[in-house]
Amino acid sequence: FPVTIQPYVLGLDVDESFTLTAYKWLEWLNAVCGTQRSLGDCNYDYRLNLYFPECNDFGVDPFSFWKNVGLYETAQPMEGAVDVLRKWKEAGNNIVVISYCKSMHMSSKVKFIKRWLPFLEFDKGDGFIATKEKGCIGNAIDIMIDDRLKYLNMFPKSTLKILSNSPYRQEVDSCGHYVLANNWREVGNILFTFSGSGDIRYQY
């Protein structure tokens, strides 16, 4: 009988791993507060709201940005991301998007994923899971891509953890091994080496 090889399941974070969103938050905060702060001024902290006290003075919720129902309508994937993920699917593997969502923008984020990754087969092993407790997926995935060690640390040792490099400071230290990827070319190389491409360097 022929040997059946199980497809690998890739867990994919969205913000700062598949699309750059936080810099848009910074632009929005600057526009609301009439400031011109940079990431450096904000100490490269994910919690940009801490560096805009003017929001309190103006009675503005700094998290209103994330409550925009059309937040991802104009979002663009990172360079090379779609091509890598398409080839991952063509190789017979699965993709599960695992992302923390505000209820107001969840629909926009799902539509964004479907628009740019139309090859996902949600009835054949692919999926979209909205959760902040990403580790609840546990052993159901083989690889996880995320820009925050906070979330990668939630996964078991058996999961290959890929840290999507970003300029932001990590809130925690890693409690396990991970592979750093500076761009999607490097992500592709890691994925296809892991899945058995050997020394063949992935190119898009």
C-alpha positions in Angstrom: 0.0 0.0 0.0 1.2 3.5 -0.7 2.4 5.5 2.3 0.3 8.6 3.0 2.2 11.6 4.3 0.1 13.8 6.5 0.1 17.5 5.4 1.9 20.0 7.7 -0.4 22.6 9.4 1.0 26.1 9.5 -0.4 28.6 12.1 -0.3 32.1 10.8 -0.5 35.3 12.8 -1.8 38.3 10.9 -0.7 41.6 12.3 3.0 42.3 11.9 3.5 38.8 10.6 1.4 38.8 7.4 0.5 42.5 7.2 2.0 45.6 8.8 -0.7 47.3 10.9 0.9 48.8 14.0 2.6 51.6 12.0 -0.9 52.6 10.8 -1.9 52.8 14.5 1.0 55.1 15.1 0.0 57.4 12.2 -3.6 57.5 13.5 -2.5 58.4 17.0 -0.3 61.1 15.6 -3.1 62.5 13.5 -5.6 62.4 16.5 -3.1 64.0 18.9 -1.5 66.5 16.5 1.9 65.0 17.2 4.8 63.6 15.1 6.1 60.8 17.3 8.2 57.9 15.9 8.6 54.4 17.1 11.8 55.5 18.7 9.9 58.1 20.7 7.6 55.3 21.8 10.5 53.2 22.9 9.6 50.6 20.2 6.8 49.4 22.5 3.8 47.5 21.2 1.6 49.5 23.6 1.7 52.7 21.6 -1.2 54.1 23.5 1.1 54.6 26.5 3.0 57.3 24.6 0.0 59.4 23.6 -1.4 60.9 26.9 -3.1 63.6 24.7 -5.8 61.0 24.0 -7.1 61.4 27.5 -7.1 65.1 27.2 -9.2 64.9 24.0 -11.4 62.2 25.4 -10.4 59.8 22.7 -10.1 56.0 23.2 -6.6 55.2 21.7 -7.9 51.7 20.9 -10.7 53.1 18.7 -8.3 52.5 15.8 -8.7 48.7 16.3 -12.4 49.0 16.5 -12.8 50.3 12.9 -15.1 47.9 11.1 -13.2 48.4 7.9 -9.7 48.3 9.3 -8.3 45.9 6.8 -10.0 47.1 3.7 -6.9 48.7 2.4 -4.3 46.5 4.1 -1.6 44.9 2.0 0.3 41.6 2.7 4.0 41.8 3.3 6.2 41.3 0.2 6.4 37.7 -0.8 3.9 36.4 1.8 1.1 35.4 -0.6 3.5 33.6 -3.0 5.1 31.6 -0.2 1.7 30.6 1.2 0.4 29.7 -2.2 3.3 27.4 -2.8 2.9 25.9 0.7 -0.7 25.1 -0.2 0.3 23.7 -3.6 2.7 21.3 -1.8 -0.3 19.8 -0.1 -0.1 21.5 3.3 -2.7 23.5 5.4 -2.9 27.0 6.8 -4.8 28.0 9.9 -4.9 31.8 10.6 -4.7 32.4 14.3 -5.2 36.0 15.2 -6.3 38.2 18.1 -9.3 40.2 16.9 -11.4 43.0 18.2 -15.0 42.0 17.5 -15.6 45.1 15.5 -12.8 44.4 13.0 -13.0 40.6 12.8 -15.2 40.6 9.7 -12.8 43.0 7.9 -9.8 40.8 8.8 -11.5 37.6 7.6 -12.4 39.3 4.3 -8.8 40.5 4.0 -7.5 37.0 4.4 -9.9 35.6 1.9 -9.2 38.4 -0.6 -5.4 37.8 -0.5 -5.4 34.1 0.1 -8.2 32.8 -2.1 -6.6 29.4 -2.3 -7.3 28.5 1.3 -9.8 25.6 1.5 -11.8 26.2 4.7 -13.6 22.9 4.2 -10.4 20.9 3.7 -8.2 21.6 6.7 -7.6 25.4 6.5 -9.2 27.7 9.0 -9.5 31.1 10.8 -9.4 31.1 14.5 -9.9 34.4 16.4 -8.3 34.1 19.9 -5.8 35.8 22.2 -5.0 32.4 23.8 -3.3 31.1 20.7 -1.7 28.2 22.6 -5.1 26.5 22.9 -4.5 25.2 19.4 -1.6 23.2 21.0 -0.4 20.2 19.0 -3.0 20.8 16.2 -0.4 22.7 14.3 3.2 21.9 13.3 4.6 25.4 12.7 3.6 28.8 14.1 4.6 32.2 12.7 4.1 35.2 15.0 5.9 38.4 15.7 5.6 38.1 19.5 7.4 35.7 21.8 4.5 36.1 24.2 2.3 34.0 21.8 5.0 31.6 20.5 5.8 30.7 24.1 2.3 29.3 24.4 3.0 26.5 22.0 4.5 23.1 22.9 8.1 22.2 22.2 7.0 20.0 19.3 5.9 23.1 17.4 8.4 24.8 15.1 8.2 28.5 16.1 9.1 31.2 13.6 9.5 34.7 15.0 8.6 37.3 12.4 11.2 40.0 13.1 9.7 43.4 13.9 11.2 46.7 15.4 9.1 46.3 18.6 10.5 45.2 21.9 9.3 41.8 23.2 7.5 41.9 26.5 8.9 38.5 27.5 11.9 36.3 27.0 11.6 33.1 25.0 11.1 30.0 27.1 12.0 27.8 24.1 13.6 27.6 20.8 12.5 29.6 17.8 13.8 30.6 14.4 14.0 34.3 13.5 12.8 35.3 10.0 13.5 38.8 8.8 11.3 38.6 5.7 9.1 36.1 3.8 12.0 34.9 1.7 13.5 33.5 4.9 10.1 32.2 6.0 9.9 30.3 2.8 13.3 28.8 3.2 12.4 27.7 6.7 9.1 26.2 5.8 10.3 24.2 2.8 13.4 22.9 4.6 11.2 21.8 7.5 8.8 20.0 5.1 11.5 18.1 3.4 13.0 20.2 0.6 16.5 19.5 2.0 19.2 21.9 0.8 17.0 23.4 -1.9 16.7 27.1 -1.1 13.2 28.3 -1.7 12.9 31.3 -4.0 9.9 33.5 -5.0 
